[in-house]
Amino acid sequence: MRAFNIEELRLAAKRRLPRAVFDFIDGGAEDERTLRGNREAFANVKLLRKVLVDVSQVSTDTSILGKTAKLPIAISPTGAVGFGWRGGDVAVARAAAEFGIPFSLSTSATASIERIATEAPGRHWFQIYFFKDREYCFGLIERARQAGYDTLMVTADLPVGGKRERDFRNDFSIPFRFTPRNMLDFATRPAWALDMLLRGVPQLENLGGMTDHHADTRNLVSSVGRNQDSSLDWEVIKRVRGAWPGKLLIKGVVHPQDAERALQAGCDGVIVSNHGGRQLDGELASFDALPGVVQAIGGKASVLMDGGIRRGSDIVKALARGAQAVMIGRATFYGVCAGGEPGARRALEILSEELTRTMQLCGTRRIADIGPDLLAK
Ligand SMILES: Cc1cc2nc3c(=O)[nH]c(=O)nc-3n(C[C@H](O)[C@H](O)[C@H](O)COP(=O)(O)O)c2cc1C
């Protein structure tokens, strides 16, 4: 797959996909200030490198939530990957395993918990959304436990859906509603449209059983939030903790007080995240929320972060601010949309090579060498 950076994979995905599908992946909420802010925050912080260090041998090996990983990266959960590439969830999970990093499966994935476990062996994490049908969600958690997933994350930044105006404009919802506007759009990408027509629209495989309980699954993903349980509070975490013997994370934490609360509730850590700028527009960039959370709980628990990681240097900056590892959503999503499993692999290869090169240019040999002294004040 010929692409020299993540942006080129993004453009390749854009060329392959109908606008509605590309915009669903690429877009954010409202004015997309937080979406842009996630990138700008990295650009605003400069590295302060060291020289004359022997960097002929560099290792990116590290430990994430108590287990070794080949890179300080994990895959963030993303719903509806199959709309961008049929079988895309399995493709990304296989690429992650090949690179020795954890893969997170979304509740709203187009592959089931069990399918990932059997078709893409590796280290698996499961992400849970709590819908109004709470018992169904606890059933999913139990399935993930039985399938050998070692980490569970509760996504907490989606009590209601963010206002994603690109989706409204493009008449995009899942399952698809065919409207005159989006039919025209789909017709501009005949290969994609033909595949959908001939082989059918991918299903949100984990949620199949929920149709009985919910008259409307239409808005589960894109016009997000309609089925979400907006009454969810910290109480549920107690029950989750009791039901889940593995590592437990809260995803979508930005407030230091919430990070402390997560620890009190028995969590093993948090993911500093604003859902890739898809939820509350106008909130702080994840990278800028990181220091407050690290100060509150760093050293006592794992702090991961996602949002805007597109370059190896972004990873170095996040680690320098105290993240144990970063997570990536769109980077591998663009890759898989650009070219299936080889595209997802290419995304990881690009980030891995850039990370190694950045470490060498900064005079750091090991992940543990990356500290706050690498950031200009
Ligand atoms: C298309 C798409 C679908 C997503 N679906 C989910 C999801 O189902 N569950 C979840 O917790 N986060 C979801 N996210 C958020 C990601 O897990 C992650 O927080 C975000 O993508 C990180 O930002 P980045 O894309 O800039 O790396 C989604 C993000 C995208 C782009």
The ligand as an SDF file (V2000), in Angstrom:
LIG
                    3D

 31 33  0  0  0  0  0  0  0  0999 V2000
  -15.9620    6.4000   13.0110 C   0  0  0  0  0  0  0  0  0  0  0  0
  -15.7590    6.3810   14.4970 C   0  0  0  0  0  0  0  0  0  0  0  0
  -16.5200    5.5400   15.2830 C   0  0  0  0  0  0  0  0  0  0  0  0
  -16.3110    5.5140   16.6590 C   0  0  0  0  0  0  0  0  0  0  0  0
  -17.0310    4.6220   17.4280 N   0  0  0  0  0  0  0  0  0  0  0  0
  -16.7950    4.5490   18.7520 C   0  0  0  0  0  0  0  0  0  0  0  0
  -17.4450    3.5690   19.5470 C   0  0  0  0  0  0  0  0  0  0  0  0
  -18.2320    2.7670   19.0340 O   0  0  0  0  0  0  0  0  0  0  0  0
  -17.1670    3.5370   20.8730 N   0  0  0  0  0  0  0  0  0  0  0  0
  -16.2830    4.4050   21.4600 C   0  0  0  0  0  0  0  0  0  0  0  0
  -16.0660    4.3470   22.6820 O   0  0  0  0  0  0  0  0  0  0  0  0
  -15.6290    5.3330   20.7250 N   0  0  0  0  0  0  0  0  0  0  0  0
  -15.8550    5.4120   19.3930 C   0  0  0  0  0  0  0  0  0  0  0  0
  -15.1670    6.3260   18.6410 N   0  0  0  0  0  0  0  0  0  0  0  0
  -14.1340    7.1550   19.2860 C   0  0  0  0  0  0  0  0  0  0  0  0
  -12.7850    6.4570   19.2490 C   0  0  0  0  0  0  0  0  0  0  0  0
  -12.7670    5.3580   20.1190 O   0  0  0  0  0  0  0  0  0  0  0  0
  -11.6380    7.3880   19.6770 C   0  0  0  0  0  0  0  0  0  0  0  0
  -11.9310    7.9510   20.9330 O   0  0  0  0  0  0  0  0  0  0  0  0
  -11.3280    8.4950   18.6670 C   0  0  0  0  0  0  0  0  0  0  0  0
  -11.5040    8.0450   17.3560 O   0  0  0  0  0  0  0  0  0  0  0  0
   -9.9010    8.9910   18.8990 C   0  0  0  0  0  0  0  0  0  0  0  0
   -9.5770   10.0300   18.0470 O   0  0  0  0  0  0  0  0  0  0  0  0
   -8.7800    9.8260   16.6520 P   0  0  0  0  0  0  0  0  0  0  0  0
   -9.8010    9.2750   15.6920 O   0  0  0  0  0  0  0  0  0  0  0  0
   -8.3570   11.2050   16.3170 O   0  0  0  0  0  0  0  0  0  0  0  0
   -7.6500    8.8620   16.8940 O   0  0  0  0  0  0  0  0  0  0  0  0
  -15.3670    6.3680   17.2630 C   0  0  0  0  0  0  0  0  0  0  0  0
  -14.5920    7.2070   16.4570 C   0  0  0  0  0  0  0  0  0  0  0  0
  -14.7720    7.2190   15.0870 C   0  0  0  0  0  0  0  0  0  0  0  0
  -13.9110    8.1150   14.2550 C   0  0  0  0  0  0  0  0  0  0  0  0
  1  2  1  0
  2  3  1  0
  2 30  2  0
  3  4  2  0
  4  5  1  0
  4 28  1  0
  5  6  2  0
  6  7  1  0
  6 13  1  0
  7  8  2  0
  7  9  1  0
  9 10  1  0
 10 11  2  0
 10 12  1  0
 12 13  2  0
 13 14  1  0
 14 15  1  0
 14 28  1  0
 15 16  1  0
 16 17  1  0
 16 18  1  0
 18 19  1  0
 18 20  1  0
 20 21  1  0
 20 22  1  0
 22 23  1  0
 23 24  1  0
 24 25  2  0
 24 26  1  0
 24 27  1  0
 28 29  2  0
 29 30  1  0
 30 31  1  0
M  END
$$$$
